[in-house]
Amino acid sequence: MDQHNCFYYIRHGETDWDIEERFQGRSDIALNETGVSQARRAALILQHCPIQIIVSSPLFRARDTAQIIATALNLPVEIDPGLVACDFGSLEGCAINDVMQHFGISERQQIKDILPADGEQWPDLSSRTRLLLETWLGQDTTQTVLFVGHDLLLQAISEQLCGHWCDAQHCVPQCFTSLARGWNLQPVSGSDTEPLTRAGS
């Protein structure tokens, strides 16, 4: 994986549950009109990037985002279950702020510490993202990948490669670049999507 110069990641466009700030997880919520527009704007930005293949989560909000981008870039889309959103179990559909208040946490990053027993635990999600990167970045070191997925997947990747979480706005492309001493993460130049809620995954 370290032989790659870079890869890209983009969180899906907005959904109605994002507006309502609800845990989405595996609930298969579709993009709303704003989400579709965000994906189209992201496609314009990504036309300037050396992407050769797009890999998407199987959930509709990510798949539709990926397909809009793929059509604009004339690229294939591969579906990988390893990119599916975190399973929030009994928290699915719940208001995020209410859950945070109930558990006495104030930072979104702390959500990883309160994942319910009937959902996916953070160490398991982190292991899943490691396997995802090994699979796609290890099989062809010359192929530049764009992953289309969800907030917590991006956070797990950023935590592992860069040592911190990142600002995961909807449809703002992020570029992971390999450096001599690890990885750097930054939004793709020209990203002009509106800052929106980070809710829901």
N, C-alpha and C positions, 0 to 999 in steps of 0.2 A: 504493500500500500504506500510506503514512504517514497517509492519511485515516482509517484504521480506528482506533477507540478501543481495541479489544482483540480477541484471538482466543485460543483454548484449544488445548492439546496434552496428550494423555495417552499414556503408554507402555502397551502391552498388559499383560494379566495374566500371572502366573507360568506357566512351563512346567517340565517335568521337566529340560530342559536348563539352565534357569536355576538350578535347585537344584544341578545337577552343575557349574555354572559353565563351560559350554562355549560356544564361538562358534556362534551359530545362523545368523545371516545369512539367506541365501535358503532354508535348510532349513526346510521347512514343518511346524514342530512345533506341536501343538495345545496349548491351555490345559490345565492340570491342574485338579483340584477347587479348589485354593486360588485359582488364576487366575480361575475362574468366580466365586467368592465375592468376590474383589477387584473384579471388574467390576460386580457387583451393588451393592457398597458405593459405588463411584464414581458409579454412576447416581443414587443417593440424593443425593449431594453436588451433582451437576451439575443436578439438578432446579431448583436455585435460581439457575442461571446463564442469561443471555439467549441461549442457543445456538439457531440456526435451521437449521443443516445440519451433518451429520457426514460427514467425509471420511476414508476408511480405506485403509491399506495392503492389498494383495490377499492377504497371507499369513494363514493361518487364525487364528493367535494374535491378530492385530490385528482381523481381520474379525469374529471371534466376540465379542471385547471390544466392538467398535463396535455389533454387533447387540443385545447385552444392554443397552447404554446407550440405543440408539435406541428399543428397545421401551418402556423406562421413560419416555422423554421424548416418545414418539410423534413421532419425527422420521425423515426419510429418511436413508439411508446411500449415499454415492457412493464408488465404488472408484477410486482414482487410483494407477497404477503408480509415479508419482513418489514415493510414500510407502513403497515397498518397502524392506526392510532393506538395509544395506550388504552387498555381496557380499564375503565374506571369503576366497573362493577356496580354496586349499589349507589354510587354517586352520579351515575349517568342521568342527565336531565336536571340535576340539582343546580341551583344558583351557586356560582362559585363563591361570591362574597359571603353568602349565608354559611357555607361549609367552612370557609376560613375563619369566620367569626366563632362558629361552634367549636373549632379546634384551637382557637386562640392564636392563630398565626396571622402575620401581617404582610408577608412577602410571598409572591407567586412561586418562588423557588422552593419554598417550604412545603408546597403541595406534594412533592416527592416523598415527604416523610409521613404523610397521612393517607396514603393510598390504601383503600379497604382490602380486607383479606379475600374478598370475593372478586377482586380485580387483579391487575398486573402490578407486581412490585418493581420498584425502581432498579434493583440489581438485575432483574430479568429483562427489563427494557434496555438497560445498558448493554447487556450481553447480546441482545438481539441486534442492536445497532452496530456492535463490533463485527458480528457475523455478516451483516449487510455490507459494510465497507470492505471486509475481506473478500466477499464474493464478487462484488462489482469492480473494485479497484485492484484486486489481485489477479484477475483473469486476463487483463489486457492493459498494460501500463501505458499504452499510447492512446487509449480511448477516454475522452473527456465526458464525464457523466453529469447530468442534471437530475437530482432527486426531487420528486414532488411529494411532499408529505405533510406532517403535522407538527405542531409546536413542540410537544415534549420529545419527539424524535430528534428534532433539531437541537434541543437543549442537551440531550444525552450525547449527541455527537460533539457539540461544542465543548461540553464539560470534559469529555475524554481527550479530544485533540488539543484544545486551547486552555483548558483548566478553568473555564468560567462559563456562565450562561450568557445568552445574547438577547437582543431586542428582536423578537420574532413577529414583526408586523405581517399582515396578510399580503401575499404576493410581492414581497420585496426580495428580489434575488440576493442570495448570499454566496460569496466565493470563499472557499477554503483553499489557501495557498500554502504549499509546503516550503518551509524555510530550513536553514541549516540546523536550527535548534527547535524544531517543532512546526506548528501550524499557526497561520494567521487567518483571522476571519474578518471580513468586512463586506458591507453591502456593495453590490455591483454599481459602478459609476453610472450615474444617469437615473438611478432609482428615484421616481417621483411619486410613488403611490402614497395615498393619504395615510397618516398615522391613525390606526383604528384599534379597537379593543384587542387584547391578547388572549381573550377568553377561549376556553373550550377545547383546544387541541385540534 
